[in-house]
Amino acid sequence: MNSPYKMGDRATSDVVVRIRTEDGRDDRFYCHSRVLIENSKYFADRLSDDWPTCQILDSRYCVEVFCDELDFDHHINTLRILYESMESAFSEAFHGVRNALGILRAATHLECRDVARMCADYLEAVPWEETEEEEILKTVPSLGSLSEVVLARMQPVDPESVHNMFVSTVRFAMSSPPPSMQDAKISAQEQLEYMLTEDDDAPLLMVEDNMIKRKVMECAKDLFLRFENFVESISETVPEADLRVVMERFLSDLSWACQILGKFEAVKDFICGWVGVSDDVIEAVERLRSDTLETELKLIEVVAKVLEAIGYGHVILPAPERLRTLKVWLPFVRKIKVQVEYLDHEQDSSTAVKLVDVEVWQGLEASIIAIVLALPSSDQAEVLAEWLKSGEPEIRYPDLTEAFEMWCYRSKVARRRLGSLAGTNSLTE
């Protein structure tokens, strides 16, 4: 390129390039065979003696180019580039991704190898908007070997790179960075969920990968230990606002970690640890004294996940542990639910109240019922009697009517249903 000739110079031109579309656009350009032949196989073939359809127009060869309406201007720009230096072409012809993509299509059509390569290098190096990326995906795969250059950033990643990225991300997602990095941490958590989710595409990582599973469990364990240390070290000398912010961050992280561990079926250690610190957590939240509803609602989200795992057998705990966990959290759940209902009744528009979806409360109630129904009969009676003795506002949530009716039925028919076991038991004693 960088030709001594000038496109459109009729005095020196020996070729007319006629660019046409099916919609009727038809433009002619005075060009030079030397420039066209050197830079375009399309023109070199048509200007050779072996090409039978080359026309004569005004004592000049005439080469017709048919193209789509969308690429009409791009074909003209491609012709101009053949007359310019590489630097000039970059500065004048490329005005963004879409323009470069159009010139790439035209250059591919006209078999201008150097121009096509220049476009591919440009597209490979510059950022793309989402809509531009979709257009590139539609166009570039049909362009042969150059498609690999343009689409390098979108190629499947090798397993080792995916593994290393996941490990780095999960460490950051379960860390305690400074406040300025909270948005980045939330993004890391969201992307980890996305990587593990099966939607239209297969998950980027398989939860059956034991190395990944161990790393997730290690990071979750470190997160939980930091939370334990924080709960134990809460001091009345620290401003409430600071404590509340840290507590809410921990609770958000723990809720997310519990969800991720569930995907790996590795939630047992987390649940057992939570059961062990439940009393301390409630005490720590109560020390905050005022304006704690938002914190308590974040705590409710964690409790809902814990009780779900216990209630539906994802984590197996002995009956005494299940009963103790229920006794610790049932009064707290009732108290928070009453506050939320009161604020709803008062039509309070507090943002905090909206942080817990109705589905969370419904799921929490179902989990509590499941735990109660799986307890020994005498333990069920203790929980249900306490529920019936509670005040009217509290009795509405959780609604243990189903568990109460089942206990009444089981208790009444127990002797008849289990009488046949008496002889069997005596034989095994």
C-alpha positions as CSV (number, residue, x, y, z in Angstrom):
1,M,0.0,0.0,0.0
2,N,1.0,3.7,0.1
3,S,0.6,3.9,-3.7
4,P,1.9,6.8,-5.8
5,Y,-1.4,6.7,-7.6
6,K,-4.6,8.4,-6.3
7,M,-7.9,6.8,-6.4
8,G,-10.4,8.7,-8.6
9,D,-7.6,10.1,-10.8
10,R,-9.2,9.7,-14.2
11,A,-6.2,10.8,-16.1
12,T,-4.0,7.9,-14.9
13,S,-6.7,5.3,-14.3
14,D,-6.8,2.2,-16.4
15,V,-9.6,0.4,-14.5
16,V,-13.1,1.3,-13.5
17,V,-14.4,-0.5,-10.4
18,R,-18.2,-0.7,-10.4
19,I,-19.7,-1.4,-7.0
20,R,-23.4,-2.5,-7.1
21,T,-26.1,-3.8,-4.8
22,E,-29.4,-5.6,-5.4
23,D,-31.2,-2.5,-4.1
24,G,-30.0,-0.5,-7.1
25,R,-27.0,1.4,-5.7
26,D,-24.4,1.6,-8.4
27,D,-21.1,3.7,-8.1
28,R,-18.1,3.7,-10.3
29,F,-14.5,4.5,-9.2
30,Y,-11.5,5.2,-11.4
31,C,-8.7,3.0,-10.1
32,H,-5.4,1.5,-11.2
33,S,-4.8,-2.1,-12.1
34,R,-1.3,-2.1,-10.6
35,V,-2.7,-1.2,-7.1
36,L,-5.6,-3.5,-7.4
37,I,-3.6,-6.5,-8.6
38,E,-0.9,-6.1,-5.9
39,N,-3.3,-5.9,-3.0
40,S,-6.4,-7.9,-4.0
41,K,-6.6,-11.5,-5.4
42,Y,-10.3,-10.7,-6.4
43,F,-9.1,-8.0,-8.8
44,A,-6.0,-9.9,-9.8
45,D,-8.1,-12.8,-11.0
46,R,-10.6,-10.6,-12.9
47,L,-7.9,-8.5,-14.5
48,S,-6.0,-11.5,-15.8
49,D,-6.2,-12.7,-19.3
50,D,-7.8,-15.9,-18.1
51,W,-10.9,-14.1,-16.8
52,P,-13.6,-14.2,-19.5
53,T,-16.1,-11.6,-18.3
54,C,-13.8,-8.5,-18.0
55,Q,-15.6,-5.6,-19.7
56,I,-14.3,-2.6,-21.5
57,L,-15.8,0.8,-20.5
58,D,-14.5,4.1,-21.8
59,S,-11.3,2.3,-23.1
60,R,-10.7,1.0,-19.6
61,Y,-11.2,-2.4,-18.0
62,C,-14.3,-2.6,-15.9
63,V,-14.6,-4.9,-12.9
64,E,-18.0,-5.3,-11.2
65,V,-18.4,-5.9,-7.5
66,F,-21.7,-7.0,-6.1
67,C,-22.2,-6.6,-2.3
68,D,-24.9,-6.3,0.3
69,E,-26.4,-2.8,0.9
70,L,-25.0,-3.0,4.5
71,D,-21.4,-3.3,3.2
72,F,-21.6,-0.9,0.2
73,D,-19.7,1.9,2.0
74,H,-17.2,-0.5,3.5
75,H,-16.2,-1.8,0.0
76,I,-15.5,1.8,-1.0
77,N,-13.4,2.4,2.1
78,T,-11.5,-0.8,1.4
79,L,-10.6,0.5,-2.1
80,R,-9.4,3.7,-0.5
81,I,-7.2,1.8,2.0
82,L,-5.4,0.1,-0.9
83,Y,-4.0,3.5,-1.9
84,E,-2.9,4.5,1.7
85,S,-0.2,3.7,4.1
86,M,-0.9,1.4,7.0
87,E,-0.7,4.2,9.6
88,S,-3.0,6.4,7.5
89,A,-5.5,3.6,7.1
90,F,-5.7,3.1,10.8
91,S,-6.3,6.7,11.6
92,E,-8.8,7.5,8.8
93,A,-10.7,4.3,7.9
94,F,-11.2,2.7,11.3
95,H,-13.7,4.6,13.4
96,G,-14.7,1.9,15.9
97,V,-15.4,-1.8,16.0
98,R,-18.4,-1.8,13.7
99,N,-16.6,0.0,11.0
100,A,-13.5,-2.2,11.2
101,L,-15.8,-5.3,11.1
102,G,-17.5,-4.0,8.0
103,I,-14.1,-3.3,6.3
104,L,-13.0,-6.8,7.4
105,R,-16.1,-8.3,5.6
106,A,-15.3,-6.3,2.5
107,A,-11.6,-7.1,2.5
108,T,-12.4,-10.8,2.9
109,H,-14.8,-10.5,-0.1
110,L,-12.2,-8.7,-2.2
111,E,-9.5,-11.1,-0.9
112,C,-7.3,-8.2,0.3
113,R,-5.1,-10.2,2.7
114,D,-3.2,-7.3,4.2
115,V,-6.3,-5.2,4.8
116,A,-8.1,-8.2,6.3
117,R,-5.2,-8.9,8.6
118,M,-5.0,-5.3,9.7
119,C,-8.7,-5.3,10.6
120,A,-8.4,-8.6,12.5
121,D,-5.4,-7.2,14.5
122,Y,-7.4,-4.0,15.3
123,L,-10.5,-6.0,16.4
124,E,-8.3,-8.3,18.5
125,A,-6.8,-5.4,20.4
126,V,-9.7,-3.0,21.1
127,P,-12.5,-3.4,23.7
128,W,-15.9,-4.4,22.5
129,E,-19.4,-3.4,23.7
130,E,-21.9,-6.2,24.2
131,T,-23.8,-5.5,21.0
132,E,-20.6,-5.3,19.1
133,E,-19.5,-8.7,20.5
134,E,-22.7,-10.3,19.2
135,E,-22.2,-8.8,15.8
136,I,-18.6,-10.1,15.8
137,L,-19.8,-13.6,16.7
138,K,-22.2,-13.6,13.7
139,T,-19.6,-12.3,11.2
140,V,-16.1,-13.5,12.1
141,P,-16.5,-17.3,12.2
142,S,-17.1,-17.3,8.4
143,L,-13.8,-15.5,7.8
144,G,-11.5,-18.5,8.0
145,S,-8.2,-18.5,9.8
146,L,-8.6,-14.8,10.8
147,S,-11.5,-15.7,13.1
148,E,-9.1,-17.3,15.5
149,V,-7.2,-14.1,15.9
150,V,-10.3,-11.9,16.5
151,L,-12.0,-14.4,18.8
152,A,-8.9,-15.2,20.9
153,R,-10.5,-13.5,24.0
154,M,-13.6,-15.8,23.7
155,Q,-11.9,-19.1,23.3
156,P,-12.6,-21.9,25.8
157,V,-10.1,-21.8,28.7
158,D,-8.0,-24.7,29.6
159,P,-9.0,-26.5,32.8
160,E,-5.8,-25.4,34.7
161,S,-6.6,-21.8,34.1
162,V,-10.2,-22.2,35.1
163,H,-9.0,-24.0,38.3
164,N,-6.5,-21.2,39.2
165,M,-9.1,-18.5,38.5
166,F,-11.7,-20.2,40.7
167,V,-9.3,-20.7,43.6
168,S,-8.3,-17.1,43.5
169,T,-11.9,-15.9,43.2
170,V,-13.2,-18.1,46.1
171,R,-10.4,-16.9,48.3
172,F,-11.3,-13.3,47.6
173,A,-15.0,-13.9,47.9
174,M,-14.6,-15.3,51.4
175,S,-12.1,-12.8,52.6
176,S,-12.5,-9.7,54.7
177,P,-11.2,-6.9,52.4
178,P,-11.4,-3.2,53.3
179,P,-14.7,-1.4,52.7
180,S,-13.5,0.0,49.4
181,M,-13.3,-3.6,48.0
182,Q,-16.8,-4.7,49.1
183,D,-18.3,-4.2,45.6
184,A,-15.5,-6.2,44.1
185,K,-16.1,-9.0,46.6
186,I,-19.8,-9.1,45.9
187,S,-19.1,-9.3,42.2
188,A,-16.7,-12.2,42.9
189,Q,-19.4,-14.0,44.8
190,E,-22.0,-13.5,42.0
191,Q,-19.5,-14.8,39.4
192,L,-18.7,-17.9,41.4
193,E,-22.4,-18.7,41.5
194,Y,-22.6,-18.1,37.8
195,M,-19.6,-20.4,37.1
196,L,-21.3,-23.2,39.1
197,T,-24.8,-22.8,37.7
198,E,-26.1,-25.0,34.9
199,D,-28.3,-22.9,32.6
200,D,-28.2,-22.9,28.8
201,D,-24.5,-23.7,29.1
202,A,-22.7,-26.3,31.2
203,P,-21.1,-25.1,34.4
204,L,-17.6,-23.8,34.0
205,L,-16.6,-26.0,37.0
206,M,-18.0,-29.3,38.2
207,V,-19.0,-29.6,41.8
208,E,-17.7,-33.2,41.8
209,D,-14.1,-31.9,41.5
210,N,-12.6,-32.9,44.8
211,M,-9.7,-30.3,44.6
212,I,-12.2,-27.5,44.1
213,K,-14.4,-28.9,46.9
214,R,-11.5,-29.0,49.4
215,K,-10.5,-25.4,48.5
216,V,-14.1,-24.2,49.0
217,M,-14.3,-26.0,52.4
218,E,-11.0,-24.5,53.5
219,C,-12.0,-21.0,52.6
220,A,-15.4,-21.4,54.3
221,K,-13.7,-22.7,57.4
222,D,-11.4,-19.7,57.5
223,L,-14.4,-17.4,57.1
224,F,-16.3,-19.1,59.9
225,L,-13.3,-18.9,62.3
226,R,-13.0,-15.2,61.6
227,F,-16.7,-14.8,62.4
228,E,-16.3,-16.8,65.6
229,N,-13.4,-14.6,66.7
230,F,-15.4,-11.4,65.9
231,V,-18.4,-12.6,67.9
232,E,-16.3,-13.5,70.9
233,S,-14.4,-10.2,70.7
234,I,-17.3,-7.8,70.5
235,S,-16.7,-5.1,73.1
236,E,-19.0,-2.4,74.4
237,T,-16.2,0.1,73.8
238,V,-16.5,-0.2,70.0
239,P,-19.1,2.1,68.4
240,E,-22.4,0.2,67.6
241,A,-22.4,1.5,64.1
242,D,-19.0,-0.1,63.3
243,L,-20.0,-3.4,64.9
244,R,-23.2,-3.5,63.0
245,V,-21.5,-3.0,59.7
246,V,-19.0,-5.7,60.3
247,M,-21.7,-8.1,61.6
248,E,-23.9,-7.5,58.5
249,R,-20.9,-8.2,56.2
250,F,-20.1,-11.4,58.0
251,L,-23.8,-12.5,57.9
252,S,-24.0,-11.8,54.1
253,D,-20.8,-13.7,53.5
254,L,-22.0,-16.7,55.6
255,S,-25.3,-16.8,53.9
256,W,-23.6,-16.9,50.5
257,A,-21.0,-19.4,51.7
258,C,-23.7,-21.8,53.0
259,Q,-25.3,-21.7,49.6
260,I,-22.1,-22.4,47.8
261,L,-21.2,-25.2,50.2
262,G,-24.7,-26.7,49.5
263,K,-23.8,-27.0,45.8
264,F,-20.8,-29.1,46.7
265,E,-22.8,-31.1,49.3
266,A,-20.2,-30.0,51.8
267,V,-22.3,-28.0,54.3
268,K,-22.1,-30.3,57.3
269,D,-19.1,-28.6,59.0
270,F,-20.7,-25.2,58.5
271,I,-24.0,-26.3,60.0
272,C,-22.3,-28.0,63.0
273,G,-20.2,-24.9,63.6
274,W,-23.3,-22.6,63.4
275,V,-25.1,-24.8,65.9
276,G,-22.2,-24.5,68.3
277,V,-22.1,-20.7,68.2
278,S,-25.8,-20.0,68.0
279,D,-26.1,-18.7,71.6
280,D,-23.1,-16.4,71.2
281,V,-24.5,-15.0,67.9
282,I,-27.8,-14.1,69.4
283,E,-26.0,-12.5,72.4
284,A,-23.8,-10.5,70.1
285,V,-26.7,-9.2,68.0
286,E,-28.5,-8.2,71.2
287,R,-25.5,-6.2,72.4
288,L,-26.0,-3.9,69.4
289,R,-29.2,-2.8,71.3
290,S,-30.8,-0.3,68.8
291,D,-31.6,-0.1,65.1
292,T,-30.7,-3.7,64.6
293,L,-33.6,-4.9,62.4
294,E,-31.6,-4.9,59.2
295,T,-28.8,-6.9,61.0
296,E,-31.4,-9.3,62.4
297,L,-33.0,-9.9,59.0
298,K,-29.6,-10.8,57.5
299,L,-29.3,-13.2,60.4
300,I,-32.7,-14.7,59.6
301,E,-31.4,-15.5,56.1
302,V,-28.5,-17.5,57.5
303,V,-30.8,-19.2,60.0
304,A,-33.2,-20.2,57.2
305,K,-30.4,-22.0,55.3
306,V,-29.2,-23.7,58.5
307,L,-32.6,-25.0,59.5
308,E,-33.4,-26.1,56.0
309,A,-30.3,-28.2,55.9
310,I,-31.2,-29.8,59.3
311,G,-34.9,-30.1,58.6
312,Y,-34.6,-31.9,55.3
313,G,-31.8,-34.2,56.3
314,H,-29.0,-32.6,54.3
315,V,-27.0,-32.6,57.5
316,I,-27.7,-35.3,60.1
317,L,-27.6,-34.2,63.7
318,P,-28.6,-36.1,66.9
319,A,-32.0,-35.4,68.2
320,P,-30.7,-33.5,71.3
321,E,-28.8,-31.2,69.0
322,R,-31.8,-30.6,66.7
323,L,-33.9,-29.8,69.8
324,R,-31.4,-27.4,71.2
325,T,-31.0,-25.6,67.9
326,L,-34.8,-25.2,67.6
327,K,-35.1,-23.9,71.2
328,V,-32.3,-21.3,70.5
329,W,-33.7,-20.0,67.2
330,L,-37.5,-20.4,67.5
331,P,-37.9,-17.5,70.0
332,F,-35.6,-15.3,67.9
333,V,-37.5,-16.1,64.7
334,R,-40.8,-15.3,66.3
335,K,-39.6,-12.0,67.7
336,I,-38.3,-10.8,64.3
337,K,-41.4,-11.9,62.5
338,V,-43.6,-10.0,64.9
339,Q,-41.5,-6.8,64.3
340,V,-41.8,-7.2,60.6
341,E,-45.5,-7.7,60.7
342,Y,-45.9,-4.7,62.9
343,L,-44.0,-2.5,60.5
344,D,-46.0,-3.9,57.6
345,H,-49.2,-3.1,59.4
346,E,-48.0,0.4,60.1
347,Q,-47.1,0.7,56.4
348,D,-43.6,1.5,57.2
349,S,-41.5,1.8,54.0
350,S,-38.3,0.8,55.7
351,T,-35.9,-0.7,53.2
352,A,-34.7,-3.3,55.8
353,V,-38.1,-4.9,56.0
354,K,-37.9,-5.7,52.3
355,L,-34.6,-7.5,52.6
356,V,-36.2,-10.8,53.4
357,D,-38.5,-12.2,50.8
358,V,-41.8,-13.9,51.6
359,E,-40.3,-17.1,50.2
360,V,-37.6,-17.0,53.0
361,W,-40.3,-16.8,55.7
362,Q,-42.3,-19.6,54.1
363,G,-39.2,-21.8,53.7
364,L,-38.2,-21.1,57.3
365,E,-41.6,-22.2,58.6
366,A,-41.6,-25.4,56.5
367,S,-38.1,-26.2,57.9
368,I,-39.2,-25.7,61.5
369,I,-42.2,-28.0,60.9
370,A,-39.9,-30.6,59.4
371,I,-37.5,-30.5,62.4
372,V,-40.4,-30.7,64.9
373,L,-42.0,-33.7,63.2
374,A,-38.7,-35.6,63.2
375,L,-38.0,-35.1,66.9
376,P,-38.9,-37.8,69.5
377,S,-42.5,-37.6,70.7
378,S,-41.7,-36.1,74.1
379,D,-39.5,-33.4,72.5
380,Q,-42.3,-32.6,70.1
381,A,-44.7,-32.2,73.0
382,E,-42.3,-29.8,74.7
383,V,-41.9,-27.6,71.6
384,L,-45.7,-27.7,70.8
385,A,-46.7,-26.9,74.3
386,E,-44.4,-23.9,74.4
387,W,-45.8,-22.8,71.1
388,L,-49.4,-23.0,72.3
389,K,-48.5,-21.1,75.5
390,S,-46.9,-18.2,73.6
391,G,-48.8,-14.9,73.1
392,E,-51.3,-14.5,70.3
393,P,-49.0,-12.5,67.9
394,E,-46.3,-15.1,68.2
395,I,-48.6,-18.1,67.6
396,R,-49.2,-17.0,64.1
397,Y,-45.6,-17.7,63.1
398,P,-44.5,-20.2,62.7
399,D,-47.8,-22.0,62.2
400,L,-47.2,-25.4,63.8
401,T,-50.8,-26.6,63.4
402,E,-49.7,-29.3,61.0
403,A,-47.1,-30.6,63.5
404,F,-49.6,-30.4,66.3
405,E,-52.2,-32.4,64.5
406,M,-49.6,-35.0,63.5
407,W,-48.4,-35.3,67.1
408,C,-52.0,-35.8,68.3
409,Y,-52.6,-38.5,65.8
410,R,-49.3,-40.3,66.4
411,S,-49.7,-40.2,70.2
412,K,-53.2,-41.6,70.1
413,V,-52.5,-44.5,67.9
414,A,-49.0,-45.2,69.1
415,R,-49.9,-48.2,71.3
416,R,-51.9,-49.8,68.6
417,R,-49.4,-49.2,65.9
418,L,-46.3,-50.1,67.9
419,G,-47.8,-52.9,70.0
420,S,-46.5,-55.5,67.7
421,L,-43.0,-54.3,68.3
422,A,-43.1,-55.2,72.0
423,G,-42.4,-58.9,71.4
424,T,-39.7,-58.1,68.9
425,N,-38.0,-55.7,71.4
426,S,-38.0,-58.3,74.1
427,L,-36.2,-60.8,71.9
428,T,-33.5,-58.3,71.1
429,E,-32.8,-57.2,74.6
